[in-house]
């Protein structure tokens, strides 16, 4: 029997049960669930599956119109750090991918022995490199087995979109007018729209180093050495003439001090699934609004002597890639996303479209422009989009890679000290293992030439515990919401947490916590950690690092 206080399924409209929230419900009666999960990201799917296994009724809101988040939208080469740090349902997901690739019939465009990419090594039980459509199929299978049908809609972020009674969220209104009530809510979106609408404190951008006693946060102009211009490149429309204005995407010189805070966020891009298989390759599209001037800085970089192909294609099975940013001018649209975290749904769509047009123009330029060195043009002509991926999207990834947006400011804030093992919290619900990794946030003028700023890549000494309280809002603000994706962390610490497997781990832990809060009629801040820990360990979560 299911342990549910209100049995509710998608499409079944039930009046709200009598509760402290009853007097503040909207006119349309809510569809009631035990747990409402906002965001059908990889984290949202794992949370929904866990909640169903616990016997809870679940509303999974697909606010991206795409299932699986970035795991199914281009991040086929998984950044892990130490794979033994990944347990529970996340590991189950990657194990199923391994089972898929253990079948010779699924190697359709190369022999398995020919594959030299990472994440598929002998003696491992998981696959951390995979094709997007394979990940999509596995998530679909998990949802089907759990009997979860996502609701495709976005949160109505206008007044009244979230109804609260004191510190408790009673219901949320979707843009299509439906109202979802639940006893516990999880914000599993990349943007943190629900936590913001619920009145929780959050941060956007880089804190000053002084805020949390850090060394890697804030402005880092003097440390800007990675993904940097090795050659001097003129930033002005007319070379040598500052009065002519700056090239697109270049900010003027500034006097900002290193370590100072700002609201800039690390750059976004689309993670491309490319292939060099002529039978499965689609040429790079030339966008209708292509403007060569947007790539003049790139061309000047080549004119100055750069001979590096500016991308990082990581091999996936069947002659495909997960292609990421690499170099001073690459797939990251540096500085073009700062408005995104708090923008309206419509403005975000415009920002995403601008990123897509720009990145399509970049790839076309690299393959075709005569000022691009011949060897680099030849490489990009050898590759193209994989025509058997994202067919309905013209083989382009559906989702923009939102590396960071809002970050909760909760009961505990994960900082550089946690990542380095200096501060250890007593209530871990998962492990972080990847480097503190931030992409560049701006391109500006320094001593008359172009420089990038914001890239930080510092390894953590070993996997570290992520506190349960970093998923929990301040108790004075909301007591039935958990936030496993936009978790409470400083900018630089979030650079380590922000990996898809970690989001899945934290989401499973959050779903178990939600089940406990419902069963005990508790605020999420009041869960007894010892009992939560036992549940997490029983679910296969890794909570402490015991290896050297």
C-alpha positions as CSV (number, residue, x, y, z in Angstrom):
1,X,0.0,0.0,0.0
2,X,1.2,3.5,-0.7
3,X,2.0,5.7,2.3
4,X,0.1,8.7,1.1
5,X,-2.2,11.1,2.9
6,X,-3.7,12.4,-0.3
7,X,-3.9,10.0,-3.3
8,X,-3.7,12.1,-6.4
9,X,-2.7,11.5,-10.0
10,X,-2.2,13.8,-12.9
11,X,-5.5,15.1,-14.3
12,X,-7.4,14.4,-11.1
13,X,-8.7,17.6,-9.7
14,X,-9.3,17.4,-5.9
15,X,-10.4,20.1,-3.6
16,X,-7.8,21.0,-1.0
17,X,-8.0,19.1,2.2
18,X,-8.7,21.1,5.3
19,X,-5.5,22.7,6.5
20,X,-4.0,25.9,7.7
21,X,-3.6,26.8,4.0
22,X,-7.2,26.4,3.1
23,X,-8.2,30.0,3.6
24,X,-5.5,31.2,1.3
25,X,-6.1,29.0,-1.7
26,X,-6.7,30.5,-5.1
27,X,-10.2,30.4,-6.6
28,X,-9.3,27.4,-8.9
29,X,-9.1,24.3,-6.6
30,X,-5.6,22.9,-6.6
31,X,-4.5,19.5,-7.7
32,X,-3.1,18.0,-4.5
33,X,0.0,15.9,-4.2
34,X,2.3,15.0,-1.4
35,X,5.4,16.4,-3.1
36,X,5.7,18.9,-6.0
37,X,9.0,19.0,-7.8
38,X,9.6,22.1,-10.0
39,X,12.0,21.2,-12.8
40,X,12.3,18.0,-14.8
41,X,16.0,18.2,-14.8
42,X,18.2,15.2,-14.0
43,X,17.7,16.2,-10.4
44,X,14.0,16.5,-10.7
45,X,13.6,13.1,-12.3
46,X,15.7,11.4,-9.6
47,X,13.7,13.2,-6.9
48,X,10.4,12.1,-8.5
49,X,11.5,8.5,-8.8
50,X,12.7,8.4,-5.1
51,X,9.4,10.0,-3.9
52,X,7.4,7.4,-5.8
53,X,9.5,4.6,-4.4
54,X,8.7,6.0,-1.0
55,X,5.0,5.7,-1.9
56,X,4.4,9.5,-2.3
57,X,2.2,11.1,-4.9
58,X,4.3,13.4,-7.0
59,X,3.8,16.4,-9.4
60,X,6.9,16.8,-11.6
61,X,6.7,20.1,-13.4
62,X,8.6,20.2,-16.6
63,X,9.4,24.0,-16.9
64,X,11.9,23.6,-19.7
65,X,9.7,21.6,-22.1
66,X,12.5,19.1,-22.1
67,X,13.1,16.0,-19.9
68,X,16.5,15.4,-18.3
69,X,18.1,18.9,-18.2
70,X,21.6,19.2,-19.5
71,X,22.3,15.5,-19.0
72,X,20.1,14.9,-22.1
73,X,21.0,18.2,-23.8
74,X,24.7,17.9,-24.5
75,X,26.5,17.1,-21.3
76,X,27.3,13.5,-22.5
77,X,30.8,13.7,-21.0
78,X,30.1,13.8,-17.2
79,X,32.4,15.8,-14.9
80,X,32.6,13.7,-11.8
81,X,35.9,14.3,-9.9
82,X,35.9,10.9,-8.1
83,X,33.3,8.5,-9.3
84,X,33.1,6.6,-6.0
85,X,31.6,9.8,-4.6
86,X,28.4,9.2,-6.7
87,X,25.9,6.8,-5.1
88,X,22.2,6.1,-4.9
89,X,19.9,6.6,-7.9
90,X,22.5,8.7,-9.7
91,X,24.8,5.7,-9.8
92,X,21.9,3.5,-10.8
93,X,21.3,5.8,-13.7
94,X,25.0,5.6,-14.9
95,X,25.0,1.8,-14.4
96,X,22.0,1.4,-16.7
97,X,23.9,3.5,-19.3
98,X,26.8,1.1,-18.9
99,X,24.6,-1.9,-19.5
100,X,23.4,-0.2,-22.7
101,X,26.9,0.1,-24.0
102,X,27.9,-3.4,-22.9
103,X,25.7,-4.6,-25.7
104,X,27.6,-4.8,-29.0
105,X,24.4,-4.1,-30.9
106,X,24.4,-0.5,-29.5
107,X,27.8,0.3,-31.1
108,X,26.3,1.2,-34.5
109,X,29.0,3.6,-35.9
110,X,32.2,2.2,-34.5
111,X,33.5,-0.9,-32.8
112,X,33.5,-0.7,-29.1
113,X,37.2,-1.5,-29.1
114,X,37.8,1.6,-31.2
115,X,36.3,3.9,-28.5
116,X,39.1,5.7,-26.6
117,X,37.0,8.2,-24.7
118,X,36.9,8.5,-20.9
119,X,34.1,7.1,-18.7
120,X,33.8,3.7,-20.3
121,X,36.9,1.9,-18.9
122,X,37.2,-1.8,-18.2
123,X,36.3,-3.0,-14.7
124,X,33.9,-0.1,-14.1
125,X,30.2,-0.5,-13.4
126,X,29.2,2.9,-14.8
127,X,29.4,4.9,-18.1
128,X,30.1,8.6,-17.7
129,X,30.3,9.2,-21.4
130,X,27.1,8.6,-23.4
131,X,25.0,9.8,-26.3
132,X,22.2,12.3,-25.4
133,X,19.4,10.1,-26.8
134,X,20.5,7.1,-24.7
135,X,20.3,9.3,-21.5
136,X,16.8,10.4,-22.6
137,X,15.7,6.9,-23.1
138,X,16.9,5.9,-19.6
139,X,15.2,8.8,-17.9
140,X,12.0,8.0,-19.8
141,X,12.2,4.4,-18.6
142,X,12.8,5.5,-15.0
143,X,9.7,7.8,-15.1
144,X,7.6,5.2,-16.7
145,X,8.5,2.6,-14.1
146,X,7.7,5.1,-11.3
147,X,4.4,6.0,-13.0
148,X,5.3,9.7,-13.2
149,X,4.0,11.8,-16.1
150,X,5.5,15.3,-16.1
151,X,3.3,18.3,-16.3
152,X,4.6,20.6,-19.0
153,X,4.2,24.2,-17.7
154,X,6.1,27.0,-16.1
155,X,5.5,28.8,-12.9
156,X,3.4,31.9,-13.0
157,X,5.9,34.3,-11.5
158,X,3.5,37.2,-11.2
159,X,1.9,38.2,-7.9
160,X,0.0,35.3,-6.4
161,X,1.9,32.7,-8.3
162,X,3.0,31.1,-5.0
163,X,0.5,31.0,-2.2
164,X,1.9,30.8,1.3
165,X,0.5,30.6,4.8
166,X,3.2,32.2,7.0
167,X,6.4,30.3,6.2
168,X,4.6,27.4,4.4
169,X,4.0,27.1,0.7
170,X,0.5,26.0,0.1
171,X,0.3,26.0,-3.7
172,X,1.8,27.2,-6.9
173,X,0.0,28.5,-10.0
174,X,1.3,27.6,-13.4
175,X,1.1,29.8,-16.5
176,X,-1.7,27.7,-18.0
177,X,-3.9,28.4,-14.9
178,X,-3.5,25.0,-13.1
179,X,-2.8,25.2,-9.4
180,X,-0.6,22.5,-7.7
181,X,-0.8,22.0,-4.0
182,X,1.6,19.9,-2.0
183,X,2.9,19.3,1.5
184,X,6.5,19.7,0.5
185,X,8.0,21.4,-2.6
186,X,11.4,20.8,-4.3
187,X,13.0,23.4,-6.5
188,X,15.0,21.4,-9.0
189,X,15.2,24.1,-11.7
190,X,18.5,25.5,-12.9
191,X,17.2,29.1,-12.3
192,X,15.7,28.9,-8.8
193,X,12.4,30.5,-9.8
194,X,10.4,28.7,-7.1
195,X,12.7,29.5,-4.3
196,X,12.7,33.2,-5.3
197,X,8.9,33.3,-5.7
198,X,8.6,31.6,-2.3
199,X,10.4,34.6,-0.7
200,X,13.7,32.9,0.1
201,X,17.0,34.9,0.1
202,X,19.3,34.2,-2.8
203,X,22.5,35.4,-4.4
204,X,23.4,36.1,-8.0
205,X,27.0,36.7,-9.1
206,X,30.3,36.7,-7.2
207,X,30.6,37.5,-3.6
208,X,33.6,39.5,-2.4
209,X,36.4,37.3,-1.0
210,X,35.8,39.1,2.3
211,X,32.2,38.0,2.6
212,X,33.0,34.4,3.6
213,X,36.8,34.6,4.1
214,X,37.6,33.1,0.7
215,X,40.5,33.6,-1.7
216,X,39.0,32.5,-5.1
217,X,35.8,34.5,-5.2
218,X,35.1,37.9,-6.7
219,X,37.0,39.8,-9.4
220,X,40.2,37.9,-10.4
221,X,41.8,40.1,-13.1
222,X,45.4,39.6,-11.9
223,X,44.9,35.8,-11.8
224,X,43.3,35.6,-15.3
225,X,45.6,33.1,-16.9
226,X,43.3,30.3,-18.2
227,X,41.3,30.4,-21.5
228,X,43.2,33.6,-22.1
229,X,44.6,35.5,-25.1
230,X,48.3,34.5,-25.4
231,X,48.8,37.1,-28.1
232,X,48.0,40.8,-27.9
233,X,44.7,41.5,-29.7
234,X,43.4,45.0,-30.4
235,X,39.9,45.6,-29.0
236,X,38.9,48.7,-31.0
237,X,36.7,48.9,-34.1
238,X,39.5,50.7,-35.9
239,X,42.7,49.1,-34.6
240,X,44.7,51.5,-32.5
241,X,41.9,54.0,-32.2
242,X,40.1,54.0,-28.8
243,X,37.7,56.7,-30.1
244,X,36.2,54.3,-32.6
245,X,34.5,52.1,-30.0
246,X,35.0,48.6,-28.9
247,X,34.5,45.3,-30.7
248,X,31.3,43.4,-29.8
249,X,31.4,41.7,-26.4
250,X,34.3,43.8,-25.1
251,X,33.9,45.9,-22.0
252,X,35.9,49.1,-21.4
253,X,38.8,49.1,-18.9
254,X,37.8,49.4,-15.2
255,X,39.4,50.0,-11.9
256,X,37.7,47.1,-10.0
257,X,39.9,45.6,-7.3
258,X,40.7,41.9,-7.2
259,X,38.5,40.1,-4.7
260,X,35.6,42.6,-5.0
261,X,32.1,41.2,-5.5
262,X,29.9,41.8,-8.5
263,X,26.8,40.4,-10.1
264,X,28.5,38.8,-13.1
265,X,28.0,35.1,-13.7
266,X,30.1,32.6,-15.6
267,X,29.4,32.3,-19.3
268,X,26.8,30.0,-20.8
269,X,27.0,28.0,-24.1
270,X,25.4,25.1,-25.9
271,X,27.1,21.8,-25.4
272,X,27.2,20.5,-29.0
273,X,26.9,16.8,-30.0
274,X,29.2,16.8,-33.1
275,X,30.4,13.9,-35.2
276,X,33.0,13.2,-37.9
277,X,31.0,10.4,-39.4
278,X,30.1,11.5,-42.9
279,X,27.0,9.3,-42.8
280,X,25.7,10.9,-39.7
281,X,27.0,14.5,-40.1
282,X,25.0,17.7,-40.8
283,X,27.0,20.7,-41.8
284,X,27.2,23.7,-39.4
285,X,24.2,25.9,-40.1
286,X,24.8,29.5,-41.1
287,X,22.2,31.6,-39.1
288,X,20.0,33.9,-41.2
289,X,21.2,36.9,-39.2
290,X,24.9,36.1,-39.4
291,X,27.0,39.1,-38.8
292,X,30.7,38.7,-39.4
293,X,31.5,41.7,-37.1
294,X,30.6,39.5,-34.1
295,X,33.6,37.4,-34.8
296,X,36.2,40.1,-35.7
297,X,37.9,39.5,-32.3
298,X,38.2,35.8,-33.1
299,X,39.7,36.6,-36.6
300,X,42.1,39.1,-35.1
301,X,43.2,36.4,-32.6
302,X,44.1,34.2,-35.6
303,X,45.7,37.1,-37.3
304,X,47.9,37.6,-34.2
305,X,49.2,34.0,-34.4
306,X,46.8,31.7,-32.7
307,X,46.8,28.2,-34.2
308,X,44.7,26.4,-31.7
309,X,41.3,25.0,-32.7
310,X,39.1,26.8,-30.2
311,X,36.9,24.0,-28.8
312,X,37.1,20.9,-26.7
313,X,35.4,17.9,-28.2
314,X,35.3,15.0,-25.8
315,X,34.6,11.7,-27.5
316,X,31.3,9.9,-26.9
317,X,30.3,6.5,-28.2
318,X,29.5,6.1,-31.9
319,X,31.9,8.8,-33.2
320,X,30.2,11.7,-31.4
321,X,31.4,14.4,-29.1
322,X,30.3,16.5,-26.2
323,X,32.0,19.8,-27.3
324,X,32.8,22.5,-24.8
325,X,34.5,25.8,-24.6
326,X,38.3,26.0,-24.9
327,X,40.6,28.9,-25.4
328,X,40.3,32.7,-25.4
329,X,37.4,32.9,-27.9
330,X,35.3,29.8,-28.1
331,X,31.8,28.6,-27.5
332,X,31.2,30.5,-24.3
333,X,29.3,33.8,-25.1
334,X,31.2,35.7,-22.4
335,X,29.3,38.5,-20.7
336,X,26.0,37.9,-22.6
337,X,24.1,36.2,-19.8
338,X,24.2,38.4,-16.8
339,X,20.5,39.3,-17.0
340,X,19.4,35.7,-17.3
341,X,19.0,34.5,-13.7
342,X,16.2,37.0,-12.8
343,X,14.8,37.6,-16.3
344,X,11.3,36.8,-17.3
345,X,10.5,33.6,-19.2
346,X,10.2,35.6,-22.4
347,X,13.5,37.5,-21.9
348,X,15.3,34.2,-21.1
349,X,14.0,32.8,-24.4
350,X,15.5,35.8,-26.2
351,X,18.8,35.4,-24.4
352,X,18.9,31.7,-25.3
353,X,18.1,32.5,-29.0
354,X,20.8,35.1,-29.1
355,X,23.3,32.5,-27.7
356,X,22.2,29.9,-30.3
357,X,22.5,32.3,-33.2
358,X,25.9,33.5,-32.0
359,X,27.3,30.0,-31.4
360,X,25.9,28.8,-34.8
361,X,27.7,31.8,-36.4
362,X,30.9,30.9,-34.6
363,X,30.9,27.3,-35.8
364,X,30.1,28.4,-39.3
365,X,32.9,31.0,-39.2
366,X,35.5,28.4,-37.9
367,X,34.6,26.1,-40.8
368,X,34.3,28.6,-43.6
369,X,35.9,32.0,-43.1
370,X,39.1,32.6,-45.1
371,X,40.8,34.4,-42.2
372,X,40.6,31.2,-40.2
373,X,43.8,29.1,-40.6
374,X,43.4,26.4,-43.2
375,X,44.1,23.5,-40.7
376,X,41.5,24.8,-38.3
377,X,38.9,25.2,-41.1
378,X,39.7,21.7,-42.2
379,X,39.0,20.3,-38.7
380,X,35.7,22.1,-38.4
381,X,34.7,21.0,-41.9
382,X,35.4,17.4,-40.9
383,X,32.9,17.7,-38.0
384,X,29.2,18.7,-38.0
385,X,26.1,18.2,-36.0
386,X,25.0,14.6,-35.3
387,X,21.9,14.2,-37.4
388,X,20.4,11.4,-35.2
389,X,20.4,13.7,-32.1
390,X,17.6,16.2,-31.3
391,X,16.0,15.8,-34.7
392,X,13.0,18.0,-33.7
393,X,15.4,20.8,-32.8
394,X,17.4,20.7,-36.0
395,X,20.1,18.7,-34.3
396,X,20.9,21.6,-32.0
397,X,20.8,21.1,-28.2
398,X,17.4,22.0,-26.8
399,X,18.7,23.7,-23.6
400,X,21.2,26.5,-23.0
401,X,23.9,25.4,-20.5
402,X,23.0,27.5,-17.5
403,X,26.1,27.0,-15.4
404,X,24.8,29.1,-12.6
405,X,21.9,31.4,-11.9
406,X,20.4,32.1,-8.5
407,X,21.9,30.4,-5.5
408,X,19.9,30.0,-2.3
409,X,21.1,31.7,0.8
410,X,20.0,29.1,3.3
411,X,20.7,27.7,6.8
412,X,24.3,26.8,5.8
413,X,26.3,28.4,2.9
414,X,28.9,26.1,1.4
415,X,32.2,28.0,0.8
416,X,35.7,27.5,-0.3
417,X,36.6,26.3,3.2
418,X,34.1,23.4,2.9
419,X,35.5,22.4,-0.5
420,X,39.0,22.4,0.9
421,X,38.0,20.3,3.9
422,X,38.8,23.1,6.4
423,X,35.2,23.4,7.5
424,X,33.3,20.1,7.9
425,X,29.6,20.1,8.6
426,X,28.0,17.3,10.7
427,X,25.1,16.6,8.4
428,X,26.3,15.6,4.9
429,X,23.7,14.4,2.3
430,X,26.1,13.9,-0.6
431,X,29.7,14.5,-1.6
432,X,31.2,17.1,-3.9
433,X,34.4,16.1,-5.7
434,X,35.0,18.3,-8.7
435,X,37.3,21.2,-8.8
436,X,36.1,24.7,-7.9
437,X,35.5,25.6,-11.6
438,X,34.2,28.9,-12.9
439,X,34.2,30.0,-16.6
440,X,35.1,33.5,-17.6
441,X,32.5,36.2,-16.8
442,X,33.7,39.1,-18.9
443,X,36.0,40.3,-21.7
444,X,37.5,43.7,-21.1
445,X,40.4,46.1,-22.0
446,X,43.6,45.9,-20.1
447,X,46.5,48.1,-21.1
448,X,45.0,48.6,-24.6
449,X,44.4,44.9,-25.4
450,X,41.7,42.3,-24.8
451,X,41.7,40.1,-21.7
452,X,39.2,37.6,-20.3
453,X,38.4,37.5,-16.6
454,X,36.7,35.2,-14.2
455,X,38.1,31.7,-15.0
456,X,39.1,29.8,-11.9
457,X,40.1,26.1,-11.8
458,X,41.3,24.8,-8.5
459,X,41.1,21.1,-7.5
460,X,39.7,20.1,-4.1
461,X,42.0,18.0,-2.0
462,X,39.4,15.2,-1.7
463,X,35.6,14.7,-1.8
464,X,33.8,16.7,0.9
465,X,30.4,16.5,2.5
466,X,27.6,18.9,1.4
467,X,25.4,19.9,4.3
468,X,21.7,19.1,4.4
469,X,21.2,22.6,5.7
470,X,22.6,24.0,2.4
471,X,19.4,22.6,0.7
472,X,17.1,24.3,3.3
473,X,15.9,27.9,3.3
474,X,16.1,30.0,6.4
475,X,13.4,28.8,8.7
476,X,11.9,32.3,9.0
477,X,11.3,32.3,5.2
478,X,10.0,28.9,4.1
479,X,9.7,25.6,6.0
480,X,8.5,23.1,3.4
481,X,10.8,23.8,0.5
482,X,14.1,22.0,-0.4
483,X,16.6,23.3,-3.0
484,X,19.0,20.6,-4.3
485,X,20.1,22.4,-7.5
486,X,20.4,26.1,-6.7
487,X,21.9,25.1,-3.4
488,X,23.2,27.5,-0.8
489,X,26.8,28.1,-1.7
490,X,29.1,30.9,-2.6
491,X,29.9,31.4,-6.3
492,X,33.2,29.6,-6.2
493,X,31.9,26.7,-4.1
494,X,29.0,26.3,-6.4
495,X,31.6,25.9,-9.2
496,X,32.4,22.6,-7.6
497,X,28.8,21.5,-6.7
498,X,27.3,22.4,-10.1
499,X,27.8,18.9,-11.7
500,X,24.9,16.9,-12.9
501,X,25.7,13.8,-10.8
502,X,25.9,15.9,-7.7
503,X,22.5,17.5,-8.5
504,X,21.0,14.0,-8.7
505,X,22.6,12.9,-5.4
506,X,21.3,16.0,-3.6
507,X,17.9,15.6,-5.2
508,X,17.5,12.1,-4.0
509,X,18.5,13.1,-0.5
510,X,16.0,16.0,-0.7
511,X,13.2,13.6,-1.7
512,X,13.9,11.3,1.2
513,X,14.0,14.3,3.5
514,X,10.6,15.4,2.1
515,X,9.2,11.9,2.8
516,X,10.4,12.2,6.4
517,X,9.0,15.7,6.8
518,X,5.6,14.5,5.7
519,X,5.6,11.4,7.8
520,X,6.6,13.3,10.9
521,X,4.6,16.4,10.1
522,X,7.9,18.3,10.5
523,X,9.4,21.5,9.1
524,X,12.3,20.6,6.8
525,X,14.6,22.5,9.2
526,X,13.6,20.1,12.0
527,X,14.4,16.7,10.6
528,X,16.5,14.5,12.9
529,X,19.7,14.1,11.0
530,X,20.6,10.7,12.4
531,X,17.4,9.3,11.0
532,X,17.9,11.0,7.7
533,X,21.5,9.7,7.5
534,X,20.3,6.1,8.1
535,X,17.8,6.5,5.3
536,X,20.4,7.9,2.9
537,X,22.9,5.1,3.6
538,X,20.2,2.5,3.1
539,X,19.5,4.2,-0.3
540,X,23.2,3.8,-1.3
541,X,24.3,7.4,-0.9
542,X,27.9,8.1,-0.3
543,X,28.2,10.5,2.7
544,X,31.8,10.3,3.7
545,X,35.0,9.9,1.8
546,X,37.0,7.0,3.3
547,X,39.7,6.7,0.6
548,X,43.1,8.4,0.4
